[in-house]
Amino acid sequence: MQELSTYLENNKERFLEELKELVRIPSVSADPAYKEEVAKTAEFVAQKLKDAGCEGVEICPTKGHPIVYGEKLIDAALPTVLVYGHYDVQPADPLELWDSGPFDPIVKKTELHPEGALFARGSCDDKGQMYMHVKAFEGMVKHNNLPCNVKFMIEGEEEVGSENLGTFITENTERLSADVCLISDTSMIANDVPSITTGLRGLSYVEVEVTGPNRDLHSGVYGGAVANPVNVLSKMIAALQDENNHITIPGFYDDVEVVSEEERTQMNLAPFDLEAFQKDLEIGKIQGETGYTSLERTSIRPTLDVNGIWGGYIGEGAKTVLPSKAFAKISMRLVPHQTPDKITELFKQHFEKIAPPSVKVKVTPHHGGDPVVTPTDSVEYQAAAKAYEATFGKTPIPQRSGGSIPIVALFERVLGVKTVLMGFGLNSDAIHSPNEHFGLFNYYKGIETIPYFYKYYAEMKKNG
């Protein structure tokens, strides 16, 4: 593998400049105004796959944003790795909280990243982590060191729920057939504490609308006599959790996996500095469901959070108005055995039930995804663990993540393949937030580690 390490070292600057070029394109899938930019990003990814040595590269149209596919099939007798990633990004708002332009990449040194980190929207989630695979593949092909078949499927709708991915996979099951799916869209504990994600929470995402009077009203003339939808919505949201931060929706916890005391004990052995956690977020104290640690609250327990709330006048100055409508976007993270369809329906029934007769309520489901847990005794996991050991010099810690990647369950259900989640980001990388960044150490370490996974996976499969 020495030649690959040398290749990485000799091409570091080029790899970084290419990533900068990629993150400059504002591929915001949620906003129709960026449709052309999303398409431009797909073209960029397709060209880089070709340059890296991929064959059969195609930009596959969907009802939404396109999926980029490419492959390198060297021997039918060898195992096949399906690499999944996404090239779309979250909206950059609020723009005023960025220290530099979200699509103007800049490298800055930080306390956690003394070697520098690339600041830009998508630098970590998921352009930087996805692009590690392209560059690792390039190095293996360049040196005729690819030990198995590789297929790439890079989509442009992950940040809006991968709405069209299921159809694409169902219609291309033979084309996408593989022995394992490899994804880098998660994090590790720290740069000196590598970890492999073994569990992901599911997701139920809804938007609610509360309507009072048929028009905005003068708050002096009508205030006190007519229900204010913003006030009502605020009270309804507050009622969704009790004083112990326990979700009050009837039946919400019925299917929640009961994690053994032994596993909870092992989970809490992972390094976690509460003081540093609070300092990083500039909060006075943590908050969460009573009876669970922070590591447990963010991995094995379901949650309910308001992601956005609005209504009435929010412009400059004052406007004494009693609004006609109020809105909120609410996400619920789910754990094993909970299903998004059931939770969404339970939420809808409960939210409508607690609404006072003075308002009308509408609940609109958005995207969702099933929770997953991946085994640690599989060939795939063991190959990944050996890969981290080779480059970090330490055995990675298995860790459940609080995030959601809905397509992991989809891959297993439709393609019949398990997924290995080899993330190289950090929780402090501010993904989905202003000043998102990705450490250069992490970017290069990912490119260095991924080829080892291929090497050990192919060897283990061959040896049975």
C-alpha positions as CSV (number, residue, x, y, z in Angstrom):
1,M,0.0,0.0,0.0
2,Q,3.1,2.2,0.1
3,E,2.6,3.4,-3.5
4,L,-1.0,4.6,-2.6
5,S,0.4,6.5,0.4
6,T,3.0,8.2,-1.8
7,Y,0.3,9.0,-4.4
8,L,-1.8,10.6,-1.7
9,E,1.1,12.6,-0.4
10,N,2.1,13.8,-3.9
11,N,-1.4,14.8,-4.8
12,K,-2.7,16.4,-1.6
13,E,-3.0,19.9,-2.9
14,R,-4.8,18.8,-6.1
15,F,-7.2,16.7,-4.0
16,L,-8.0,19.8,-1.9
17,E,-8.4,22.1,-4.8
18,E,-10.8,19.7,-6.5
19,L,-12.9,19.5,-3.3
20,K,-12.9,23.3,-3.1
21,E,-14.2,23.4,-6.7
22,L,-16.9,21.0,-5.8
23,V,-18.1,22.8,-2.7
24,R,-18.2,26.1,-4.6
25,I,-21.3,24.8,-6.5
26,P,-24.4,25.6,-4.3
27,S,-26.2,22.3,-4.8
28,V,-29.1,23.0,-2.4
29,S,-31.6,20.3,-3.3
30,A,-34.4,21.8,-1.1
31,D,-34.6,25.1,-3.1
32,P,-35.9,25.0,-6.7
33,A,-33.9,28.1,-7.4
34,Y,-30.8,26.0,-7.3
35,K,-32.0,23.3,-9.7
36,E,-29.4,24.2,-12.4
37,E,-26.6,24.3,-9.8
38,V,-27.6,20.8,-8.5
39,A,-27.5,19.5,-12.1
40,K,-24.0,21.2,-12.6
41,T,-22.8,19.4,-9.5
42,A,-24.0,16.0,-10.9
43,E,-22.0,16.8,-14.1
44,F,-18.9,17.6,-12.0
45,V,-19.2,14.3,-10.0
46,A,-19.7,12.3,-13.2
47,Q,-16.6,13.8,-14.8
48,K,-14.4,13.2,-11.8
49,L,-15.6,9.6,-11.7
50,K,-14.5,9.2,-15.3
51,D,-11.2,10.9,-14.6
52,A,-10.6,8.5,-11.7
53,G,-11.1,5.4,-13.9
54,C,-14.8,4.6,-13.6
55,E,-16.5,3.1,-16.6
56,G,-20.2,3.3,-17.7
57,V,-20.5,6.6,-16.0
58,E,-24.1,8.0,-16.4
59,I,-26.1,10.8,-15.1
60,C,-29.4,9.1,-14.5
61,P,-32.5,11.4,-14.4
62,T,-35.2,11.0,-11.8
63,K,-38.4,12.9,-11.2
64,G,-36.3,15.2,-9.0
65,H,-32.5,15.6,-9.1
66,P,-30.3,13.1,-11.0
67,I,-28.3,10.2,-9.7
68,V,-24.7,9.7,-10.8
69,Y,-23.7,6.1,-11.5
70,G,-20.3,4.6,-12.4
71,E,-18.6,1.2,-12.1
72,K,-15.3,-0.6,-12.4
73,L,-15.9,-4.4,-12.8
74,I,-12.6,-6.3,-12.9
75,D,-13.6,-9.9,-12.2
76,A,-17.0,-11.4,-11.6
77,A,-15.4,-13.8,-9.1
78,L,-14.4,-11.0,-6.8
79,P,-16.7,-9.3,-4.4
80,T,-18.5,-6.0,-5.3
81,V,-18.6,-2.9,-3.2
82,L,-21.4,-0.4,-3.8
83,V,-20.3,3.1,-2.7
84,Y,-23.1,5.5,-1.8
85,G,-22.9,9.2,-1.2
86,H,-24.7,12.4,-2.0
87,Y,-23.7,15.6,-3.7
88,D,-26.6,17.8,-2.5
89,V,-26.3,20.1,0.5
90,Q,-28.5,21.8,3.1
91,P,-29.5,25.4,2.7
92,A,-26.9,27.8,4.0
93,D,-29.3,30.0,6.0
94,P,-28.9,32.0,8.2
95,L,-26.2,33.6,6.1
96,E,-25.3,36.3,8.6
97,L,-24.0,33.7,11.0
98,W,-21.3,32.5,8.6
99,D,-17.8,33.9,9.2
100,S,-17.1,33.5,5.5
101,G,-19.2,32.8,2.4
102,P,-20.9,29.3,2.6
103,F,-19.9,28.6,-1.0
104,D,-16.5,30.4,-0.8
105,P,-14.3,27.7,0.6
106,I,-11.5,28.7,2.9
107,V,-9.0,26.8,5.0
108,K,-8.6,27.9,8.6
109,K,-6.8,26.4,11.5
110,T,-8.8,25.7,14.7
111,E,-8.2,24.2,18.1
112,L,-9.5,20.8,16.9
113,H,-7.9,21.1,13.5
114,P,-4.4,22.5,13.9
115,E,-3.6,21.3,10.4
116,G,-6.5,23.3,9.0
117,A,-10.1,22.7,8.1
118,L,-12.1,23.5,5.0
119,F,-15.0,25.8,5.8
120,A,-17.9,25.7,3.3
121,R,-21.4,24.2,3.1
122,G,-21.1,20.5,2.2
123,S,-17.4,20.3,3.1
124,C,-18.2,17.5,5.4
125,D,-21.8,16.6,4.7
126,D,-21.4,15.0,2.3
127,K,-19.2,16.3,-0.5
128,G,-15.9,16.0,1.4
129,Q,-16.7,12.5,2.7
130,M,-18.1,11.3,-0.7
131,Y,-15.1,12.7,-2.6
132,M,-12.7,10.8,-0.4
133,H,-14.0,7.7,-2.1
134,V,-13.5,9.1,-5.5
135,K,-9.8,9.9,-4.8
136,A,-9.1,6.6,-3.0
137,F,-10.6,4.8,-6.0
138,E,-8.4,6.9,-8.3
139,G,-5.3,5.9,-6.4
140,M,-6.2,2.2,-6.5
141,V,-6.9,2.3,-10.2
142,K,-3.9,4.4,-11.0
143,H,-1.6,1.7,-9.4
144,N,-3.6,-1.3,-10.6
145,N,-4.3,-2.0,-7.0
146,L,-8.1,-2.4,-7.0
147,P,-8.8,-5.7,-5.3
148,C,-12.6,-6.0,-6.1
149,N,-15.4,-4.6,-8.2
150,V,-16.7,-1.1,-7.4
151,K,-19.9,0.6,-8.2
152,F,-20.7,4.2,-7.3
153,M,-24.2,5.6,-6.8
154,I,-24.1,9.3,-5.8
155,E,-27.5,11.0,-5.4
156,G,-28.7,14.6,-5.3
157,E,-31.7,14.3,-2.9
158,E,-30.5,13.0,0.4
159,E,-31.0,16.2,2.2
160,V,-34.7,16.2,1.1
161,G,-35.4,12.6,1.9
162,S,-34.1,10.6,-1.1
163,E,-37.6,10.7,-2.5
164,N,-36.7,9.1,-5.9
165,L,-33.9,6.8,-4.8
166,G,-36.2,4.0,-3.9
167,T,-37.7,3.9,-7.4
168,F,-34.2,4.0,-8.9
169,I,-33.0,1.1,-6.8
170,T,-36.0,-1.0,-7.5
171,E,-35.7,-0.4,-11.2
172,N,-32.0,-1.2,-11.2
173,T,-31.6,-4.0,-8.7
174,E,-29.4,-6.1,-11.0
175,R,-27.2,-3.1,-12.0
176,L,-26.7,-2.2,-8.3
177,S,-26.2,-5.8,-7.1
178,A,-23.3,-5.9,-4.6
179,D,-21.9,-7.7,-1.6
180,V,-21.7,-4.7,0.7
181,C,-22.6,-1.0,0.6
182,L,-19.9,1.5,1.8
183,I,-21.0,4.9,3.1
184,S,-19.0,7.8,4.6
185,D,-21.7,10.2,5.9
186,T,-21.2,9.8,9.6
187,S,-18.7,10.9,12.2
188,M,-16.1,9.4,14.6
189,I,-15.5,10.2,18.2
190,A,-12.3,12.2,17.8
191,N,-9.2,12.4,15.5
192,D,-7.3,10.2,18.0
193,V,-10.3,8.0,18.9
194,P,-11.6,6.4,15.7
195,S,-15.0,4.8,15.7
196,I,-17.4,3.0,13.3
197,T,-21.1,3.8,13.3
198,T,-23.1,0.7,14.0
199,G,-26.6,2.2,14.5
200,L,-28.6,5.0,13.0
201,R,-31.9,6.5,14.2
202,G,-34.9,6.7,11.9
203,L,-36.9,9.8,11.1
204,S,-40.4,11.1,10.9
205,Y,-40.7,14.7,9.6
206,V,-43.9,16.7,9.6
207,E,-45.1,20.2,9.0
208,V,-48.0,21.6,11.0
209,E,-50.3,24.5,10.2
210,V,-52.6,26.1,12.8
211,T,-55.4,28.4,11.5
212,G,-57.5,30.8,13.5
213,P,-59.5,33.7,12.0
214,N,-59.9,33.9,8.2
215,R,-57.5,36.9,8.0
216,D,-54.9,38.7,10.1
217,L,-56.6,40.9,12.7
218,H,-55.8,44.1,14.6
219,S,-54.4,42.9,17.9
220,G,-56.1,45.7,19.8
221,V,-59.5,45.4,18.3
222,Y,-59.7,41.6,18.4
223,G,-57.0,40.6,20.9
224,G,-58.4,38.7,23.9
225,A,-61.5,37.7,22.1
226,V,-60.0,35.5,19.3
227,A,-57.5,32.7,19.5
228,N,-54.0,33.7,18.4
229,P,-52.7,30.7,16.3
230,V,-49.0,31.5,17.3
231,N,-49.9,31.3,21.0
232,V,-52.0,28.2,20.4
233,L,-49.3,26.4,18.4
234,S,-46.7,27.3,21.1
235,K,-48.8,25.7,23.8
236,M,-49.5,22.7,21.7
237,I,-45.8,22.1,21.0
238,A,-44.9,22.7,24.7
239,A,-47.5,20.0,25.6
240,L,-45.7,17.4,23.4
241,Q,-43.1,16.9,26.2
242,D,-43.5,16.7,30.0
243,E,-41.3,18.0,32.8
244,N,-38.9,15.0,32.3
245,N,-38.6,15.7,28.6
246,H,-40.6,12.5,27.9
247,I,-42.7,12.7,24.7
248,T,-46.4,12.7,25.6
249,I,-47.8,11.2,22.4
250,P,-49.8,8.1,23.4
251,G,-48.2,4.9,22.0
252,F,-45.0,6.8,21.0
253,Y,-42.7,4.5,23.1
254,D,-44.6,1.2,22.5
255,D,-42.0,-0.2,20.0
256,V,-38.9,1.4,21.4
257,E,-36.0,-1.1,21.7
258,V,-35.0,-1.9,25.3
259,V,-31.2,-1.7,25.4
260,S,-29.6,-4.0,27.9
261,E,-27.8,-2.5,30.9
262,E,-24.6,-4.2,29.7
263,E,-24.8,-2.5,26.3
264,R,-25.6,0.9,28.0
265,T,-22.6,0.4,30.2
266,Q,-20.3,-0.3,27.2
267,M,-21.8,2.6,25.3
268,N,-20.9,5.0,28.1
269,L,-17.2,3.9,28.1
270,A,-16.7,5.9,25.0
271,P,-14.7,9.1,25.7
272,F,-17.1,12.0,26.4
273,D,-16.1,15.3,28.0
274,L,-19.3,17.0,29.3
275,E,-17.5,20.2,30.1
276,A,-16.0,20.5,26.7
277,F,-19.3,19.6,25.1
278,Q,-21.0,22.4,26.9
279,K,-18.2,24.8,26.2
280,D,-18.2,24.0,22.5
281,L,-22.0,24.8,22.3
282,E,-21.7,27.7,24.8
283,I,-24.6,26.3,26.9
284,G,-24.8,26.5,30.7
285,K,-26.2,23.0,31.1
286,I,-27.3,20.0,29.1
287,Q,-30.9,19.0,28.9
288,G,-32.6,15.8,27.9
289,E,-34.8,12.9,28.9
290,T,-34.5,12.0,32.6
291,G,-32.7,8.8,33.4
292,Y,-30.3,8.7,30.4
293,T,-26.8,10.0,29.7
294,S,-26.0,12.4,26.9
295,L,-24.5,9.5,24.8
296,E,-27.7,7.5,25.3
297,R,-30.0,10.4,24.6
298,T,-28.3,11.0,21.2
299,S,-28.3,7.4,20.1
300,I,-30.7,4.9,21.7
301,R,-33.6,7.2,22.6
302,P,-36.2,8.8,20.3
303,T,-36.6,12.5,20.2
304,L,-39.0,15.3,19.1
305,D,-37.7,18.6,18.1
306,V,-39.1,21.8,16.4
307,N,-36.8,22.6,13.4
308,G,-38.6,25.8,12.5
309,I,-41.5,27.9,13.7
310,W,-43.1,31.0,12.2
311,G,-46.2,33.1,11.9
312,G,-47.4,36.7,12.0
313,Y,-45.2,39.7,11.4
314,I,-41.4,39.1,11.6
315,G,-40.1,42.2,9.7
316,E,-38.4,45.3,10.9
317,G,-40.2,47.4,13.5
318,A,-43.6,46.7,15.0
319,K,-46.9,45.6,13.5
320,T,-49.7,45.0,16.0
321,V,-51.3,42.0,14.3
322,L,-53.1,38.9,15.4
323,P,-52.0,36.4,12.7
324,S,-54.4,34.1,10.9
325,K,-51.9,31.2,10.7
326,A,-48.9,29.7,12.4
327,F,-46.6,27.0,11.2
328,A,-43.9,24.7,12.5
329,K,-41.6,22.0,11.1
330,I,-41.1,19.1,13.5
331,S,-38.8,16.1,13.3
332,M,-38.8,12.9,15.4
333,R,-35.7,10.7,15.5
334,L,-36.7,7.1,15.9
335,V,-34.9,4.0,17.4
336,P,-35.0,0.3,16.4
337,H,-38.5,-1.2,16.0
338,Q,-40.2,2.2,15.6
339,T,-41.5,2.9,12.1
340,P,-41.9,6.3,10.5
341,D,-45.4,5.6,9.2
342,K,-46.7,4.6,12.6
343,I,-45.1,7.4,14.4
344,T,-46.3,10.0,11.9
345,E,-49.9,8.7,12.3
346,L,-49.6,8.8,16.1
347,F,-48.3,12.3,16.0
348,K,-51.1,13.4,13.6
349,Q,-53.9,11.9,15.7
350,H,-52.5,13.4,19.0
351,F,-51.8,16.8,17.5
352,E,-55.3,17.1,16.2
353,K,-56.8,15.9,19.5
354,I,-55.0,18.5,21.6
355,A,-56.0,21.4,19.4
356,P,-58.6,23.6,21.0
357,P,-61.9,24.2,19.0
358,S,-60.9,27.8,18.4
359,V,-58.4,26.7,15.6
360,K,-58.1,24.3,12.8
361,V,-55.0,22.0,12.5
362,K,-53.4,20.5,9.4
363,V,-50.5,18.0,9.6
364,T,-48.5,17.4,6.4
365,P,-46.0,14.4,6.5
366,H,-42.7,15.0,4.8
367,H,-39.9,12.4,4.5
368,G,-39.0,9.6,6.9
369,G,-36.7,6.7,7.3
370,D,-36.3,3.5,9.3
371,P,-33.8,3.1,12.1
372,V,-31.0,0.5,11.6
373,V,-28.4,-1.4,13.6
374,T,-25.5,-3.1,11.8
375,P,-23.7,-6.2,13.2
376,T,-20.1,-5.9,14.5
377,D,-19.3,-9.6,13.9
378,S,-19.6,-9.4,10.1
379,V,-16.8,-9.7,7.6
380,E,-17.7,-6.2,6.4
381,Y,-17.3,-4.6,9.9
382,Q,-14.2,-6.5,10.7
383,A,-12.6,-5.4,7.4
384,A,-13.5,-1.8,8.3
385,A,-12.0,-2.2,11.8
386,K,-8.8,-3.5,10.4
387,A,-8.6,-0.6,7.9
388,Y,-8.9,2.0,10.8
389,E,-6.3,0.0,12.8
390,A,-3.9,0.2,9.8
391,T,-4.0,4.0,9.5
392,F,-4.9,5.2,13.0
393,G,-3.0,2.6,14.9
394,K,-6.0,2.0,17.1
395,T,-9.0,-0.4,17.1
396,P,-12.1,1.7,16.4
397,I,-14.9,1.8,18.9
398,P,-18.4,0.7,17.6
399,Q,-20.8,3.5,18.2
400,R,-24.5,4.2,17.6
401,S,-25.2,7.5,15.9
402,G,-28.1,9.9,16.5
403,G,-28.4,10.8,12.9
404,S,-30.5,9.3,10.1
405,I,-29.6,7.8,6.8
406,P,-32.9,6.4,5.6
407,I,-31.4,4.6,2.6
408,V,-29.4,2.2,4.8
409,A,-32.6,0.2,5.6
410,L,-33.7,0.6,1.9
411,F,-30.4,-1.0,0.7
412,E,-30.9,-4.0,3.0
413,R,-34.6,-4.4,2.1
414,V,-34.3,-4.1,-1.7
415,L,-30.8,-5.1,-2.5
416,G,-30.2,-7.5,0.4
417,V,-26.9,-6.0,1.4
418,K,-25.5,-4.8,4.7
419,T,-23.9,-1.4,5.0
420,V,-20.6,-0.3,6.5
421,L,-20.6,3.3,7.8
422,M,-17.0,4.5,7.7
423,G,-17.4,8.2,8.7
424,F,-14.4,10.5,9.1
425,G,-16.1,13.7,10.2
426,L,-16.5,15.0,13.8
427,N,-19.7,16.0,15.6
428,S,-18.2,19.5,16.0
429,D,-18.0,20.0,12.2
430,A,-21.2,22.0,12.3
431,I,-23.0,20.1,9.5
432,H,-26.4,21.6,8.7
433,S,-25.2,24.8,10.5
434,P,-23.3,28.0,9.7
435,N,-19.6,27.5,9.5
436,E,-19.7,23.9,8.5
437,H,-16.2,22.5,8.1
438,F,-14.1,19.4,7.5
439,G,-10.6,18.9,8.8
440,L,-7.9,18.3,6.3
441,F,-6.5,15.6,8.6
442,N,-9.9,13.9,8.3
443,Y,-10.2,14.3,4.5
444,Y,-6.7,12.9,3.9
445,K,-7.1,10.1,6.5
446,G,-10.3,9.0,4.8
447,I,-8.5,8.7,1.4
448,E,-5.7,6.8,3.1
449,T,-8.0,4.4,5.0
450,I,-10.6,3.5,2.4
451,P,-8.2,1.4,0.2
452,Y,-7.4,-0.7,3.3
453,F,-11.0,-1.6,3.6
454,Y,-11.0,-2.9,0.0
455,K,-7.8,-4.9,0.7
456,Y,-9.0,-6.6,3.9
457,Y,-12.6,-7.1,2.6
458,A,-11.4,-8.9,-0.5
459,E,-9.0,-11.0,1.5
460,M,-11.6,-12.0,4.1
461,K,-14.2,-12.9,1.4
462,K,-11.6,-15.0,-0.4
463,N,-10.6,-16.8,2.8
464,G,-14.2,-17.4,3.7
